Amino acid sequence: MNSGRWTALFRRQTASGWCGNGSRRRTLAAMLRSGAWLILLLAGGSAWADDTVEVAIGYSGPLSGMPELYGRSLADAAQLAVDEANRRNVRFQGKRAVFKLQVQDDKHNPNTAVAVANYFIKSDVVGVIGNTSTTVSLATEGSYEAAMLAHISPASTGRSLTRQGHRSVFRVVGHDGAAVDYLSRYLVENMKVKRIAVIDNGTPFGTGLADSFVTSFGKAGGIVAGRFSVTGRTYDFNAALEQVRAAKPELIFWGGNAEQAAMLTSSVVRLNIGAKVVSSQIGAASLAFLETAGYAAEGTIMLESGLPPERMAGWKRFENAYNKQSSVPINPFTVFAYDAANVLIAAVEQAKSTNRKAVIDSLHALRYQGVTGLISFDASGDVVHPAFTILRAERDKWRVINTSAEK
């Protein structure tokens, strides 16, 4: 019996005459003075607590520094999923499951993320939402695998993440290999593009993305007119672009971060190279890109993970619920964090257990209809049917020109 039920019972008995004579009043007074009421209350609270089982879920992402808002939005989306699950009154093992999110700041730093992973491994969490970038996820992957602790990334797209032979790793976004395959086919088959130059920013992510595109574009029937590199910190693309000019490509594929993509786009127009920029860097098709590149953005082509929000079943309900709970703006990966948390909750519910190995087994067998689409995983932990959208900058806006759901 919980305290609320105890209070209600006390009021009913008082109204019906439990304290209707002196003897009963003296008995009640004695109980109050002796603390017997507290014993009864605690006993009732214990009985209520025995009817629940706490299910802890970890979240590892950046909650400070430059990427703070990005990480907090993902954490808030995961919290929304947890809160909704608790309102559903999920039961297993004859008890009501009470889900709790344990949030940790990995500072978008591999070393810090490993420390967070070790903390979660030693705790009682059944799984972790995170990490939120490929580099950081790769740093923690081995630790989670050794502990057989499921970790679901809502944002790490590097193909290598799920190529390590680990059973505990999952992601709800499509990997870069699938993204560039889709993009390459569209460029060759729909846009009839034949020659593309490729520039990467020399980072593991950037070169990996460029390598994947070179392979995919060639398989699709296109010609890579030249491969060039800059550093991950530069905004001076002059030397590389002079080499690109000589190659005479129709488009320039960029493998690197979104900030550099905007500056590269501006440099291409300033130097009158005569080719538009295209990239599959998730998150680049943003208002910030349009503002930074200015008029030079016109005609730029970007690929994003997932379908456009208006084409996602349940988007409006998610958006409204999220905005009521969080003041942090939604970013391209926010809804994926929401789905990742819901997938983990569904796996626990399906397994009817908090055993970590049982949760991993459940994830591999799961089919879950999320906001981003139907989620199921292959043997590597990749989502089976990832969705992608291709957009083009037109008149200071991003216009959808194709999605993977279209024939």
C-alpha positions, 0 to 999 in steps of 0.5 A: 500500500502506498502513502496515497492509498494509506491517506485515503484509507485514513480519511475513509475510516475517520469519516465512518467513525473509526475515531468515534469514541474516546477509546478509539481516539486514545488508541489513534493518539497512542499510535501517532505518538509511538510512530506505529503509523510510520511502520504501517506506512513504510510496510505499505510503501515496501509492498508497492516497491516490490511491485516494480522493477527499475530498468536503467538506460544509458545515454552517452553524448556531448552535453557541453562545449560546441556540440552541446545543443546537438547532444542535449536534443538527442538526450531530450528525445530519449527522455521523451521515449522513456517518459512515454514508456512509463505512462504505458505501464509496461509489465514483465516478470509480474511487475511494472517496469519503471524506465529511467534514463542515466545521462552522461556527457562524453564531451564528443571526445573518445577518451571521455567516452571510454570512461563513460562506457566503463561507468555504464558497464559497471552500472545496472543499465540494460543498454546505451543510446550512443555514441553520437559520432563514428569516431567516438563510437569506434572508441567505445565499441570494444568495451561494450562488446566485451561486456555484452552491453547493447549500444544503439547509435542514433547518429554514427554513420561511418560504415566501419562501425558495424564491420568489426564483427561485434554483436552488441552494436546497432544503429538506427541510421543508414551507414555512409556506404548505403547513402553514397550508393543511393546518391551515386545511382541517382546522379548517374541514372536520373541526373545523367552526371558522368564526371565528378571530382572528389575532395576530402578533408583528410580526416578518417571520416572524410576520407572514408566517405570519399573512398566509399563515394569513389567506389559507388560512383564508379560502379554506377557508371560514372567517372571520377575526374580527380581525387584531391585532399585538404586538411580538416581545419582549413577554409582555403580551398584555392589550390585544390580547386585549381586542380579541380578546374583542370579536371573539368568535372560536372560536380564536386563531391565533398567528403568532410564536415558541414562547416567546410562544405559551406566555405567550399561552396562559396570558393567554387563560385568565387573562383568560377569553377563551373561545377556545383558541390554535392555531398552526403554529409548528414546535417549539411542541408541546413539553414546555417549552410544557406546563410554561410554560403549565401548566393553560392549555395544555389544548386548545391545537392545534399543527401540526408538520412531519413525521409523528410519530416512531413513524410514520416508517419507520426512526425507531428505527434513526435514534434509536438510532444518533444517541443512541449518537453524540451526547449532545445531545437530539433536537429536531423538526428533528434528523431533517430535518438527517440526511435533508438530509445524506443527500440531499446525499450521494446527489446527489453519488453520483448525479452521480458528481462533485463539480462544484457545478453537477452536484450541483445538477442531481442534487438537482433530479432526485433521489428519496430515501427518507429517515426523514421520507419520500420526498424529491424537490424541485420546480423551486423547491427545495421538497420535493414531498410534505411531511408535517405533524402536528396535535396537541392538548394533553390532560392534560399531553401532546401527542396526535396528532389528525391527520397529512397521511398520513391521509385 
